[in-house]
Amino acid sequence: MLRHFFCWSSKRFIWLLIFLCGAAFGYAATVDIHPGDNIPNVVSANPAGTTFIIYPGTYRLQAPIITKDNDTFIGQIACAPPTVSCPAILSGSRVIGSLATFNGTYYEVTGQSQQGPTDGVTAQKCQPGWGGCQYPEDLFVDGVPLQHIDSPTLPKIGSGQWWFDYANNIIYFYDNPAGHVVETSVTTNAFAGLGNNVTISQLTIKEFASPAGNPGTIGPPGNPTLTQGIHWTIQKCEILLNHGAGIRVAYRMQILNNYIHNNGQLGITGGMSTDAVTRTTPSLIVIANNVISYNNYAHFVPQFGAGGIKVCSAASLNLHGNTITHNDGGGIHFDMSDISPTVDGNTVTDNTGGGGIVYEVSLTSALFRNNISLRNGADLTTETGPTADVGSYASAGVQTYCNVLQIQNVAHTHGLLVVGSNRGYNPYSPYEYLTSTGNAFHHNTVFWTPGATGLVGYFLNDTTNQPDFFSENEAPDYNMYHLPSLSQTVFVYDNNSSGQNTLKSFAQYQAAGADIHGSADTKYGSSYPAVKITAPLNNSTVATSATITAAASDATGIAKVEFFVDWSLQSTVTSSPYTFDWTNAATGAHTITAMAYNKNGIGVCYAITLNKL
C-alpha cells in the first residue's frame, strides 16, 4: 500500500510539474469532461485559459459555470443546429417524476426549496392567465413547458398546468407522470462570471431557471468599465427552454450560427452600461447567422419585452444573416438609447405581438437594409399601440432601404412607419429631448395581403415639440407598393404641423410630397425576385476598379438587373451573368446597389458598402 501511495504521489507530482511548466510557457491545458463530472467544480479547479472538451451526455448543473479569462467550452462531437443537434447537453433542471405521489386529485412533489429571483417582475407583465411567468421556475413534461399558475393558495389545476407552493416547498401538477420525463428547472444560469475571451461552442443548453429581464442563461452580468466579461463567442449551440432569455449580450460578444428557440421570454436580451461614456463606445457586438424562433413560451406581455431580440443602450451593434421567426413578441427591438446599429440581410417573419424591426427612443442613426420582413404584427388583445414591419419611434437617423415587407390582414399591424411622439427626454447624459429627425425610407418593396389595412408613412403625434418634423426627416421616395386596390387609403404624410395624420390614397400621398418617384400597382399576389451582390464582399476596400457581381432569380424569370452607385444608375443588364465594372470612383465610402426586376415588373434591391482608396 505504501508503494502504491508513493507511485500515485510520484505520478501526481509529474503531472503537476508538467502543468506548471506548461503554464510558465503559456501552454493552454485541455480537460476532458465526461457524464457524471461536476462541470462547475472542474472549471473552478483549473486555471484560466483551459479548454474543456465536453463529451456527449446530459450534465445537470447545480450551480452556474463561472468562467475565467480565455476559457473554452466545446462539445466533443461536432454539431450544426438546427440541422445537426449537439449531444453534449447542459441542463438546469432536475428529474422529479419518480418522486411524485398522488393525493387523490393532483400529483405532488415535496422538498422543492428552489426559488429564484423574480427581478421585480409582476403578474401584470404576464399575459392574462399566465401570471406564473413572473417566476423563473418551470415544469417540463417530455420537454414541453407546462403553464405555471399564479395563486396564493392551491388552485384548480388542469392538464398541462402546474402550481408551486413556494411557502411549503411543494410542486403540484395534474398529469400522470408514469412513462414520462418530468423535470423542474432549478439552476439560474449555465455560464456566468467575468472572464474575458470566453468561447462556448457545440453544446445544447436548456431548462435553466433564468429570471426575466436582463440576466440571460448565457452571458456575463456586465461591467461598466468594459474590461471584464468581454469578448465572448457563442457559436453552434442549441439554446432552448430557459425561462428568461437564452443569451445576454455584452461588450464585444459574437453570437454566431446558433439555434435559439422556445425560451420563456426572449431569444437574446441585454445591452451595455447606461454610463454616458461606455454607452457610446462601439459595442462590437455581432449577432449573425442564427435561427431565433418560437420564444416567449411563458407568455410575457410583448410590451414588457418578449420575442426574438431586444437590446438596450448598445452602440454599433451588427445583426446580419439571422432568421427570426414565429416569436411571440417583436422580431428585432432596439429600445432606449441604442446608437447606430446595422441590421442587414435578416429574415424576420411571422412574429406576433410586436414589430419586425423596431428602433425606439434611440439615437444618432441606424441602418436597416436587405431584410425580408413579412407578416409581423400585433394579433394579441394586450397590444394597444401600432407595430410595423420596420418602424422608427421617437428616434433619429434610421435609413431604411432595399427591404421587402408584407403587411398582413391583422389589426394594428403596419408596414413602414416613422413616428414623432412625445417620449420625453433621454434619461442618460446629455439628457436630450427625444425627437424624430434624419429618418428616411426609400427603394423598399411593400406588399399588402387581401383585406390588410396597415399603413405606411410618417405620423406626427407631438406637434408642440416637433413642429418641423416633416422638414427634419427625408420624404419617403422610390418605394414600390403592391396593393389589392389603388383606392385604399393606407398612406400617411401630412407634410405640415397639423398632427392630423390623414389617411391617403397613393395619389394623395404623392400630392403631399411623398414618394414622388415611387410607384403603386395591384400586383400584390406576385412573387418577388431574390437578389444579392456576391462580389466584392460588403465593406471591402477597392484600390482601383472593381467588378460588381450579382445573383438574381425568380420563378417568373429575371427581366433585368440595374446597378447603382450612390443611387445613381450606372448599368442595366438583361441576362446572366449580372455584372458591372465600377471605375473612376471617388475616394471614400460608396453604396453599391443591384436592383432586380422579375418578368411581372416587381423590383427588389440589394446594397453593400464599398470603400475606395
Residue, then its C-alpha position, 0 to 999 in steps of 0.5 A: m500500500l505504501r508503494h502504491f501511495f508513493c507511485w500515485s504521489s510520484k505520478r501526481f507530482i509529474w503531472l503537476l510539474i508538467f502543468l506548471c511548466g506548461a503554464a510558465f510557457g503559456y501552454a493552454a491545458t485541455v480537460d476532458i469532461h465526461p457524464g457524471d463530472n461536476i462541470p462547475n467544480v472542474v472549471s473552478a479547479n483549473p486555471a484560466g485559459t483551459t479548454f474543456i472538451i465536453y463529451p456527449g451526455t446530459y450534465r445537470l448543473q447545480a450551480p452556474i459555470i463561472t468562467k475565467d479569462n480565455d476559457t473554452f467550452i466545446g462539445q466533443i462531437a461536432c454539431a450544426p443546429p438546427t440541422v445537426s443537434c449537439p449531444a453534449i447537453l447542459s441542463g438546469s433542471r432536475v428529474i422529479g417524476s419518480l418522486a411524485t405521489f398522488n393525493g387523490t386529485y393532483y400529483e405532488v412533489t415535496g422538498q422543492s426549496q428552489q426559488g429564484p429571483t423574480d427581478g421585480v417582475t409582476a403578474q401584470k407583465c404576464q399575459p392574462g392567465w399566465g401570471g406564473c411567468q413572473y417566476p423563473e421556475d418551470l415544469f417540463v413534461d417530455g420537454v414541453p413547458l407546462q403553464h405555471i399558475d399564479s395563486p396564493t393558495l392551491p388552485k384548480i389545476g388542469s392538464g398541462q398546468w402546474w402550481f408551486d407552493y413556494a411557502n411549503n416547498i411543494i410542486y403540484f401538477y395534474d398529469n400522470p407522470a408514469g412513462h414520462v420525463v418530468e423535470t423542474s428547472v432549478t439552476t439560474n444560469a449555465f455560464a456566468g462570471l467575468g472572464n474575458n475571451v470566453t468561447i462556448s461552442q457545440l453544446t445544447i443548453k436548456e431548462f435553466a431557471s433564468p429570471a426575466g429581464n436582463p440576466g440571460t442563461i448565457g452571458p456575463p452580468g456586465n461591467p461598466t468599465l468594459t474590461q471584464g466579461i468581454h469578448w465572448t463567442i457563442q457559436k453552434c449551440e442549441i439554446l432552448l427552454n430557459h425561462g428568461a432569455g437564452i443569451r445576454v449580450a455584452y461588450r464585444m460578444q459574437i453570437l454566431n450560427n446558433y439555434i435559439h428557440n422556445n425560451g420563456q421570454l426572449g431569444i437574446t436580451g441585454g445591452m451595455s452600461t447606461d454610463a454616458v461614456t461606455r454607452t457610446t463606445p462601439s459595442l462590437i457586438v455581432i449577432a449573425n447567422n442564427v435561427i431565433s424562433y418560437n420564444n416567449y413560451a411563458h407568455f410575457v406581455p410583448q410590451f414588457g419585452a418578449g420575442g426574438i431580440k431586444v437590446c438596450s443602450a448598445a452602440s454599433l451593434n451588427l445583426h446580419g444573416n439571422t432568421i427570426t421567426h414565429n416569436d411571440g413578441g417583436g422580431i428585432h427591438f432596439d429600445m432606449s438609447d441604442i446608437s447606430p446599429t446595422v441590421d442587414g440581410n435578416t429574415v424576420t417573419d411571422n412574429t406576433g405581438g410586436g414589430g419586425i424591426v423596431y428602433e425606439v427612443s434611440l439615437t444618432s442613426a441606424l441602418f436597416r437594409n436587405n431584410i425580408s420582413l413579412r407578416n409581423g404584427a400585433d394579433l394579441t388583445t394586450e397590444t394597444g399601440p401600432t407595430a410595423d414591419v420596420g418602424s422608427y419611434a421617437s428616434a433619429g437617423v434610421q435609413t431604411y432601404c432595399n427591404v421587402l415587407q408584407i403587411q398582413n390582414v391583422a389589426h394594428t399591424h403596419g408596414l413602414l412607419v416613422v413616428g414623432s411622439n412625445r417620449g420625453y427626454n433621454p434619461y442618460s447624459p446629455y439628457e436630450y429631448l427625444t425627437s424624430t429627425g434624419n429618418a428616411f425610407h426609400h427603394n423598399t418593396v411593400f406588399w399588402t395581403p387581401g383585406a390588410t389595412g396597415l399603413v405606411g408613412y410618417f405620423l406626427n403625434d407631438t406637434t408642440n415639440q416637433p413642429d418641423f418634423f416633416s422638414e427634419n426627416e427625408a420624404p419617403d421616395y422610390n418605394m414600390y407598393h403592391l396593393p389589392s386596390l389603388s383606392q385604399t387609403v393606407f398612406v400617411y404624410d401630412n407634410n405640415s404641423s397639423g398632427q392630423n395624420t390623414l389617411k391617403s390614397f397613393a395619389q394623395y400621398q404623392a400630392a403631399g410630397a411623398d414618394i414622388h418617384g415611387s410607384a403603386d400597382t395591384k400586383y400584390g399576389s406576385s412573387y418577388p425576385a431574390v437578389k444579392i451582390t456576391a462580389p466584392l464582399n460588403n465593406s471591402t476596400v477597392a484600390t482601383s476598379a472593381t467588378i460588381t457581381a450579382a445573383a438574381s432569380d425568380a420563378t417568373g424569370i429575371a427581366k433585368v438587373e440595374f446597378f447603382v452607385d450612390w443611387s445613381l444608375q450606372s448599368t442595366v443588364t438583361s441576362s446572366p451573368y449580372t455584372f458591372d465594372w465600377t471605375n473612376a470612383a471617388t475616394g471614400a465610402h460608396t453604396i453599391t446597389a443591384m436592383a432586380y426586376n422579375k418578368n411581372g415588373i416587381g423590383v427588389c434591391y440589394a446594397i453593400t458598402l464599398n470603400k475606395l482608396 
